[in-house]
Amino acid sequence: MGLFATIVVGLIAGWLASMLMKTNTGLWKDLLFGVIGGVVGGWLSSLLLGVNLMSGINLTSILVAIVGAIVVIAIYRAVTRSRVA
């Protein structure tokens, strides 16, 4: 998938994942989490299924990127909570 498609799908996924996870990190971090989540989701789909499901701007890619963004947000929460406590 091209860089432009990865960014667009990641931005959509980051916004949706932040709504699902009820984050309060701000729009820019949510969008960044989405772009990183798109890469993580593509990597996880390749690792687990043997097929990279990030294939352009489509529903499957958005769903995979949302799962990746949720993983990234969960890791972010785990890391920031351990520093505060």
C-alpha positions in Angstrom: 0.0 0.0 0.0 1.3 3.4 -0.8 2.4 6.0 1.7 -0.6 8.3 1.0 -3.1 5.4 1.5 -1.4 4.4 4.7 -1.6 7.9 6.1 -5.3 8.3 5.1 -6.3 5.0 6.5 -4.3 5.6 9.6 -5.9 9.0 10.2 -9.4 7.5 9.9 -8.4 4.5 12.1 -6.8 6.7 14.8 -9.9 8.8 15.1 -12.2 5.8 15.3 -9.9 3.9 17.7 -9.8 6.9 20.0 -13.6 7.0 20.1 -13.7 3.3 20.9 -11.0 3.4 23.6 -12.3 6.8 25.0 -8.8 8.4 25.0 -8.3 11.9 26.1 -4.9 12.4 24.4 -5.8 15.0 21.9 -6.5 14.9 18.2 -2.8 14.9 17.0 -1.8 12.0 19.2 -4.9 10.1 18.2 -4.1 10.6 14.5 -0.5 9.6 15.1 -1.6 6.5 17.0 -3.7 5.7 13.9 -0.9 5.9 11.4 1.4 3.8 13.7 -1.6 1.5 14.2 -2.0 1.0 10.4 1.6 -0.2 10.2 1.2 -2.4 13.3 -2.1 -3.8 12.0 -0.6 -4.6 8.6 2.4 -6.3 10.3 0.1 -8.3 12.6 -2.1 -9.5 9.8 1.0 -10.6 7.9 2.3 -12.4 10.9 -0.9 -14.1 12.0 -2.6 -14.7 8.7 0.2 -14.8 6.2 -1.5 -12.1 4.2 -1.1 -8.3 4.4 -4.6 -7.0 4.6 -3.5 -3.4 4.2 -4.2 -3.1 0.5 -5.4 0.4 -0.1 -8.2 2.7 1.1 -11.0 0.2 1.8 -13.0 -1.2 4.7 -10.7 -4.1 5.4 -7.7 -1.9 5.6 -9.5 0.5 8.0 -10.6 -2.3 10.2 -7.1 -3.8 10.4 -5.7 -0.3 11.1 -8.3 0.2 13.9 -7.2 -3.0 15.5 -3.5 -1.9 15.2 -4.4 1.5 16.7 -6.2 -0.1 19.6 -3.0 -2.2 20.3 -0.9 1.0 20.1 -3.2 2.9 22.4 -3.3 0.0 24.9 0.5 -0.1 24.9 0.7 3.7 25.3 -1.7 3.5 28.3 0.3 0.7 29.9 3.6 2.6 29.6 2.2 5.9 30.8 0.4 4.4 33.8 3.5 2.6 35.0 5.4 5.9 35.0 2.7 7.7 37.0 2.2 5.0 39.7 
